[in-house]
Amino acid sequence: MSQALETLLSRANAIAEESFITASGPGGQNVNKVATAVQLRVNVYALGLTPAVFHRLKDLAGSRLNQAGEIVLDVRTHRTQEANRREARERLGEMLESALVEPKKRARSRVNRVGKVKRLASKKAHGEKKALRGKVDL
């Protein structure tokens, strides 16, 4: 794990706000009584990201980013608060980690002269074949 990622994760975990809500799903009667689902909120503007990383994170977050600039993660996959809390922190970490990775620039493919001539010849042949499909004059 890189130094930048570690500092970003520690900053995100420090400013993250957790609230617990009642969840649906597995848990039987317990799920109706105990608030096990976690809602994790992290203010993106407080993270101090560079503009490029911020835009990648914004694209990754999608609808989980609200108008106030908070990423809201709802996790209700497990039966216990602790497991859901851990899962929410892991998801946040994965999101931040993938936002830090700069995508590679696409290298333009270059066609050599022979390839260009072949492509143009096949286009010409295809056009001639289509031209022969017209109506026949008697």
SVG drawing of the C-alpha trace seen along z (x, -y; Angstrom):
<svg xmlns="http://www.w3.org/2000/svg" viewBox="-39 -21 43 36">
<polyline fill="none" stroke="black" stroke-width="0.4" points="0.0,0.0 1.4,-3.4 2.0,-6.2 -0.5,-8.5 -3.2,-5.8 -2.5,-5.3 -2.7,-9.0 -5.9,-9.3 -7.5,-6.3 -6.6,-7.6 -8.0,-11.0 -11.2,-9.5 -11.7,-7.2 -11.1,-10.2 -13.8,-12.4 -16.2,-9.5 -19.6,-9.7 -21.4,-6.4 -25.1,-6.0 -26.9,-2.7 -30.3,-2.0 -32.6,1.0 -31.9,3.3 -33.9,5.7 -32.5,9.1 -31.1,11.9 -31.4,11.9 -34.9,13.0 -36.6,11.3 -33.3,9.7 -33.3,7.6 -36.6,5.9 -35.3,5.0 -31.6,4.1 -30.2,1.4 -27.5,3.4 -27.2,1.6 -24.5,-1.1 -24.6,-4.3 -21.2,-5.7 -20.8,-9.4 -17.5,-10.9 -17.2,-14.6 -15.2,-14.5 -14.2,-18.1 -12.6,-17.6 -10.3,-14.9 -8.1,-17.4 -7.9,-15.5 -6.2,-16.7 -8.6,-17.7 -7.8,-14.6 -8.4,-12.2 -11.5,-14.1 -13.1,-13.7 -12.2,-10.0 -13.7,-9.5 -16.8,-11.5 -17.3,-9.2 -16.7,-6.1 -19.1,-7.2 -21.9,-7.9 -25.3,-8.2 -23.6,-7.6 -22.3,-11.2 -25.0,-13.6 -25.4,-17.3 -23.6,-18.2 -20.4,-16.5 -20.7,-13.4 -20.2,-9.8 -23.0,-7.8 -22.4,-4.1 -25.2,-1.9 -24.1,1.6 -26.6,4.1 -25.1,7.4 -24.2,8.9 -26.2,9.6 -24.0,7.6 -23.1,3.9 -19.4,4.6 -19.3,6.7 -21.3,4.1 -19.0,1.3 -15.9,3.3 -17.5,3.9 -18.4,0.2 -14.8,-0.9 -13.4,1.7 -15.7,0.5 -14.6,-3.1 -11.0,-2.1 -11.4,-0.2 -13.2,-3.2 -10.4,-5.6 -7.7,-3.2 -9.2,-2.9 -9.6,-6.7 -5.9,-7.1 -4.9,-4.9 -4.4,-7.1 -5.8,-5.4 -3.3,-4.6 -3.5,-6.8 -4.7,-4.9 -2.0,-4.5 -3.3,-5.1 -3.0,-2.2 -1.0,-2.9 -1.7,-1.0 1.3,-0.6 1.1,-1.3 0.4,2.4 -2.5,2.6 -4.0,-0.6 -3.8,0.6 -5.4,3.9 -8.2,2.2 -8.9,-0.2 -8.9,2.8 -11.4,4.7 -13.6,1.6 -13.5,1.2 -14.4,4.9 -17.2,4.6 -18.6,1.5 -18.4,3.2 -20.3,6.2 -23.0,4.0 -23.2,2.1 -24.0,5.3 -27.1,5.8 -29.2,3.3 -32.2,4.0 -31.6,5.8 -32.6,4.0 -34.1,6.1"/>
</svg>
